Amino acid sequence: MGFFDKMTESAFKEGINGETIYFPNGVLGKGRLVQESARKEQLFKFHKRLNKYLIPVSILYGILAGLTGEVSLTGFMPLIILGIIVFLRQRFLMRGLPIHDEKLTVKEASTYAAKAFHPVFLFLIVLNGIILLLLSFALPFILEKPIDEVFFLMLFPFAIGLMSLGIGLYLYKVK
């Protein structure tokens, strides 16, 4: 099983009676009871393609839109239209599926997602966090300026490093 298969598994859960529950919105909503294996396969393929193509394209598009210096609603219209199309396609695939009262917890979702990451990758995330934290503290010495002049410059690597360290350690612990 590949990385995207394991990531997609986090949207599915096996219920108490062995039934499959699909969580289209992850931890933000209730699940849908999937009774046919063919329907589960369709939803699995859809969710996998969503992880594989839409998320990276959206991130790159957002970065490129931000680099132009003009961030506006019209610049994000292609992503908004694409989001509406994906939403409608997802609703079409889920039509007729009964709503299940059970919700996906953050711990369950992160446990499934953590299985997708290789231990070396988790180590690199933690290492990246440590390096960024050290860099943020070393910036005044590297630039030979007082802290009050480079404080806002120090905040970015500090915040990203702290977030990277926290996420890496949490995923390693959950795995």
N, C-alpha and C positions, 0 to 999 in steps of 0.2 A: 504494500500500500504506500502511496506517495504522500508527500507533504499536504497537497490540497485535499486529498481524500480524508486525511486525518483531521484537517481543519473543518471540513464539511461535516464530519461525524459529530462535531460539537453542537450542531443544530438538531440532532436527532437523539432521542433517549428511549430506552426500553422501559415501558410501564411495569407496574406490579404484576399484571396478568400476562405479560409477554407481548403486549401490543406496542406498536411503534408510535411515538409522539414526535411531531415535527414542530420546532419552534422557529417560525419565520423571522421573528424579531429578536431572537436570542433571549436575553434575560428581561427584556422590556415588555413582554406580553405573554399571553397564555398560548399553550400549544394546540396543535391540531392532531386529532387521532387519525392515523393512516392505517387503513385496514388491508388494502391490496398492495402486494409487493411491486406490481408494475407502477402504481402511483408513487410509491416510495422511491423507486428507481428514477422516475421523472423528476421528482423534487430534489433528489440527491444530485443528479446531473445539473439541474438548474442552479442549485446552491454552489456547487463546485465551480461552475463557469462564472458565477458571480464573484467568488473569491479569487479566481484565477485571472480574470480579465478586467472586470469593472473597477475593483478597488485600486489596483495599480494605475490604471488609466486615469482614474479620478484624481489620485494623488499627483501624478505627473502634470495633469492639466491644471490643477490648482497651483502647483509650484510655478509653472510657466505663466499662468495668469498673474500671479503675484510678482513675478520678475518684470513684467511689462510696466509696472508702476501704476497702472490704472486698474484697480479692482472695482468692478461694477457689476450690477445685476445682469446686464446684457452680456457681459463676459462669461458669466456662469450659466447662461441660458441652455447651451448644449448639454451640460451636466444635469440641469433641472429637467429638461425634456427626456433625457436618457433615464433619469431616476423615475419619472412618471411611467415610462414604458416598462421598466423593470418591475415597478410596483404592480402595474396592471397584469403583466405576465405572471407574476407570482400569485396574484389573486385568482387568475384564470386556472392555474395549476391546482390551487387549493379549494376550488369551488366544490361545495358539497361535503367537505370534510368537517365532522363535528368538532366543536371547540372542547378542549379538555381543560379541566379546572386546574390541573397541575402546572406550576411554573418552573422554569429552569433557574436554578440558583447560580450565582456568580462562581461559586466553588466548583460546581459540576461543569460549567462551561469552560472554565480555565483549566480544569483537570483534563478534559478532552483535548483542548487546544495545546496544552503543554506536551502531550504525547507526540505532537507533530514536530516539535523542535528537537534536533540532535543535541546531546549534552555539550558538545563542543560549541555549538551556536549559543547555548545559554551561558557558557563560560565567557564567550566573546562579548555578550551583552553586558555581563557584570564587569569584565575588564574594561570595556568602553566607558562604563559609568565611572569607574575609579579614575581612569585617565582624564576624563572630562572634569571631574571634581578637582583633581590635582592641577590641571591646567587653569581652572578658574582661580585657584588660590595663588598660582605662580604668575599670573598675568601682570600684577603690579611690578614684579621683579624683572620680568621679561621686557616690558615696555619702559621700565625705569621711570615710573610715574607714581604719585601717591594714590592710595586706594580711592579717595573721593573723586579723582578724575577718571578712573576706569571702572567705577563701581557698576554702572549699567552694562558695560562690556563684560564684566565678570558674571553677571546674572544669567546670561544665556547658556554658557557651558555648564554653569552650576546647576541650573534647572534641568537641562537635558541629562546631565550626568546623574543627578539624583533620581530622576525618573527612570533612566536606564538601569541603574543599580537596583532600584526597588522592584521593577518589573522582572528583571533577570533573577533576582533572589526569590521572588514570589513564585515564578514559574518553576524554578529549580526545586523549591520546597514542595509544590503541588505535585510535580512529576514523581 
